[in-house]
Amino acid sequence: MLEQLDYQEMSEIKGGISAEEYCAILDQLMEDNWGGWSDGKKHSASSAYAKHC
């Protein structure tokens, strides 16, 4: 019988990254670049962080 994979395992098979890694990268990008980003980019990053992290 086949084992059912969870979301994390499926993401890794497809070449994705974990939610923890995504959030860490997004957090670092916001920290390093916030002052130089447009309002639209700031809003998009904030929305993504709020939704996924």
Chimera marker file (.cmm) of the C-alpha trace (Angstrom):
<marker_set name="trace">
<marker id="1" x="0.000" y="0.000" z="0.000" r="1" g="1" b="0" radius="0.5"/>
<marker id="2" x="1.216" y="3.492" z="-0.747" r="1" g="1" b="0" radius="0.5"/>
<marker id="3" x="1.962" y="5.939" z="2.048" r="1" g="1" b="0" radius="0.5"/>
<marker id="4" x="0.057" y="9.209" z="1.958" r="1" g="1" b="0" radius="0.5"/>
<marker id="5" x="2.442" y="12.179" z="1.940" r="1" g="1" b="0" radius="0.5"/>
<marker id="6" x="1.817" y="15.325" z="3.921" r="1" g="1" b="0" radius="0.5"/>
<marker id="7" x="2.039" y="18.830" z="2.442" r="1" g="1" b="0" radius="0.5"/>
<marker id="8" x="5.676" y="19.284" z="3.547" r="1" g="1" b="0" radius="0.5"/>
<marker id="9" x="6.818" y="16.064" z="1.922" r="1" g="1" b="0" radius="0.5"/>
<marker id="10" x="4.974" y="16.831" z="-1.305" r="1" g="1" b="0" radius="0.5"/>
<marker id="11" x="6.483" y="20.308" z="-1.475" r="1" g="1" b="0" radius="0.5"/>
<marker id="12" x="9.969" y="18.901" z="-1.059" r="1" g="1" b="0" radius="0.5"/>
<marker id="13" x="9.388" y="16.338" z="-3.804" r="1" g="1" b="0" radius="0.5"/>
<marker id="14" x="8.176" y="19.080" z="-6.150" r="1" g="1" b="0" radius="0.5"/>
<marker id="15" x="11.292" y="21.120" z="-5.362" r="1" g="1" b="0" radius="0.5"/>
<marker id="16" x="9.624" y="23.625" z="-3.073" r="1" g="1" b="0" radius="0.5"/>
<marker id="17" x="10.854" y="24.919" z="0.248" r="1" g="1" b="0" radius="0.5"/>
<marker id="18" x="9.368" y="24.480" z="3.680" r="1" g="1" b="0" radius="0.5"/>
<marker id="19" x="7.043" y="27.078" z="5.167" r="1" g="1" b="0" radius="0.5"/>
<marker id="20" x="9.660" y="27.843" z="7.808" r="1" g="1" b="0" radius="0.5"/>
<marker id="21" x="12.313" y="28.514" z="5.168" r="1" g="1" b="0" radius="0.5"/>
<marker id="22" x="9.914" y="30.633" z="3.096" r="1" g="1" b="0" radius="0.5"/>
<marker id="23" x="9.044" y="32.748" z="6.117" r="1" g="1" b="0" radius="0.5"/>
<marker id="24" x="12.682" y="33.150" z="7.120" r="1" g="1" b="0" radius="0.5"/>
<marker id="25" x="13.664" y="34.258" z="3.619" r="1" g="1" b="0" radius="0.5"/>
<marker id="26" x="10.724" y="36.649" z="3.347" r="1" g="1" b="0" radius="0.5"/>
<marker id="27" x="11.504" y="38.101" z="6.774" r="1" g="1" b="0" radius="0.5"/>
<marker id="28" x="15.151" y="38.634" z="5.808" r="1" g="1" b="0" radius="0.5"/>
<marker id="29" x="14.193" y="40.257" z="2.503" r="1" g="1" b="0" radius="0.5"/>
<marker id="30" x="11.838" y="42.662" z="4.270" r="1" g="1" b="0" radius="0.5"/>
<marker id="31" x="14.446" y="43.490" z="6.898" r="1" g="1" b="0" radius="0.5"/>
<marker id="32" x="17.191" y="44.134" z="4.329" r="1" g="1" b="0" radius="0.5"/>
<marker id="33" x="15.154" y="46.016" z="1.711" r="1" g="1" b="0" radius="0.5"/>
<marker id="34" x="12.164" y="47.683" z="3.373" r="1" g="1" b="0" radius="0.5"/>
<marker id="35" x="13.408" y="51.254" z="2.954" r="1" g="1" b="0" radius="0.5"/>
<marker id="36" x="14.009" y="50.870" z="-0.778" r="1" g="1" b="0" radius="0.5"/>
<marker id="37" x="10.764" y="49.147" z="-1.675" r="1" g="1" b="0" radius="0.5"/>
<marker id="38" x="7.731" y="50.842" z="-3.199" r="1" g="1" b="0" radius="0.5"/>
<marker id="39" x="4.484" y="50.928" z="-1.238" r="1" g="1" b="0" radius="0.5"/>
<marker id="40" x="3.071" y="48.195" z="-3.478" r="1" g="1" b="0" radius="0.5"/>
<marker id="41" x="5.993" y="45.868" z="-2.827" r="1" g="1" b="0" radius="0.5"/>
<marker id="42" x="5.776" y="46.561" z="0.923" r="1" g="1" b="0" radius="0.5"/>
<marker id="43" x="2.054" y="45.747" z="0.874" r="1" g="1" b="0" radius="0.5"/>
<marker id="44" x="2.618" y="42.531" z="-1.093" r="1" g="1" b="0" radius="0.5"/>
<marker id="45" x="5.376" y="41.350" z="1.242" r="1" g="1" b="0" radius="0.5"/>
<marker id="46" x="3.328" y="42.200" z="4.334" r="1" g="1" b="0" radius="0.5"/>
<marker id="47" x="0.287" y="40.389" z="2.956" r="1" g="1" b="0" radius="0.5"/>
<marker id="48" x="2.312" y="37.305" z="2.070" r="1" g="1" b="0" radius="0.5"/>
<marker id="49" x="3.877" y="37.222" z="5.520" r="1" g="1" b="0" radius="0.5"/>
<marker id="50" x="0.523" y="37.647" z="7.259" r="1" g="1" b="0" radius="0.5"/>
<marker id="51" x="-1.081" y="34.916" z="5.162" r="1" g="1" b="0" radius="0.5"/>
<marker id="52" x="1.674" y="32.296" z="5.217" r="1" g="1" b="0" radius="0.5"/>
<marker id="53" x="3.707" y="32.942" z="8.337" r="1" g="1" b="0" radius="0.5"/>
<link id1="1" id2="2" r="1" g="1" b="0" radius="0.2"/>
<link id1="2" id2="3" r="1" g="1" b="0" radius="0.2"/>
<link id1="3" id2="4" r="1" g="1" b="0" radius="0.2"/>
<link id1="4" id2="5" r="1" g="1" b="0" radius="0.2"/>
<link id1="5" id2="6" r="1" g="1" b="0" radius="0.2"/>
<link id1="6" id2="7" r="1" g="1" b="0" radius="0.2"/>
<link id1="7" id2="8" r="1" g="1" b="0" radius="0.2"/>
<link id1="8" id2="9" r="1" g="1" b="0" radius="0.2"/>
<link id1="9" id2="10" r="1" g="1" b="0" radius="0.2"/>
<link id1="10" id2="11" r="1" g="1" b="0" radius="0.2"/>
<link id1="11" id2="12" r="1" g="1" b="0" radius="0.2"/>
<link id1="12" id2="13" r="1" g="1" b="0" radius="0.2"/>
<link id1="13" id2="14" r="1" g="1" b="0" radius="0.2"/>
<link id1="14" id2="15" r="1" g="1" b="0" radius="0.2"/>
<link id1="15" id2="16" r="1" g="1" b="0" radius="0.2"/>
<link id1="16" id2="17" r="1" g="1" b="0" radius="0.2"/>
<link id1="17" id2="18" r="1" g="1" b="0" radius="0.2"/>
<link id1="18" id2="19" r="1" g="1" b="0" radius="0.2"/>
<link id1="19" id2="20" r="1" g="1" b="0" radius="0.2"/>
<link id1="20" id2="21" r="1" g="1" b="0" radius="0.2"/>
<link id1="21" id2="22" r="1" g="1" b="0" radius="0.2"/>
<link id1="22" id2="23" r="1" g="1" b="0" radius="0.2"/>
<link id1="23" id2="24" r="1" g="1" b="0" radius="0.2"/>
<link id1="24" id2="25" r="1" g="1" b="0" radius="0.2"/>
<link id1="25" id2="26" r="1" g="1" b="0" radius="0.2"/>
<link id1="26" id2="27" r="1" g="1" b="0" radius="0.2"/>
<link id1="27" id2="28" r="1" g="1" b="0" radius="0.2"/>
<link id1="28" id2="29" r="1" g="1" b="0" radius="0.2"/>
<link id1="29" id2="30" r="1" g="1" b="0" radius="0.2"/>
<link id1="30" id2="31" r="1" g="1" b="0" radius="0.2"/>
<link id1="31" id2="32" r="1" g="1" b="0" radius="0.2"/>
<link id1="32" id2="33" r="1" g="1" b="0" radius="0.2"/>
<link id1="33" id2="34" r="1" g="1" b="0" radius="0.2"/>
<link id1="34" id2="35" r="1" g="1" b="0" radius="0.2"/>
<link id1="35" id2="36" r="1" g="1" b="0" radius="0.2"/>
<link id1="36" id2="37" r="1" g="1" b="0" radius="0.2"/>
<link id1="37" id2="38" r="1" g="1" b="0" radius="0.2"/>
<link id1="38" id2="39" r="1" g="1" b="0" radius="0.2"/>
<link id1="39" id2="40" r="1" g="1" b="0" radius="0.2"/>
<link id1="40" id2="41" r="1" g="1" b="0" radius="0.2"/>
<link id1="41" id2="42" r="1" g="1" b="0" radius="0.2"/>
<link id1="42" id2="43" r="1" g="1" b="0" radius="0.2"/>
<link id1="43" id2="44" r="1" g="1" b="0" radius="0.2"/>
<link id1="44" id2="45" r="1" g="1" b="0" radius="0.2"/>
<link id1="45" id2="46" r="1" g="1" b="0" radius="0.2"/>
<link id1="46" id2="47" r="1" g="1" b="0" radius="0.2"/>
<link id1="47" id2="48" r="1" g="1" b="0" radius="0.2"/>
<link id1="48" id2="49" r="1" g="1" b="0" radius="0.2"/>
<link id1="49" id2="50" r="1" g="1" b="0" radius="0.2"/>
<link id1="50" id2="51" r="1" g="1" b="0" radius="0.2"/>
<link id1="51" id2="52" r="1" g="1" b="0" radius="0.2"/>
<link id1="52" id2="53" r="1" g="1" b="0" radius="0.2"/>
</marker_set>
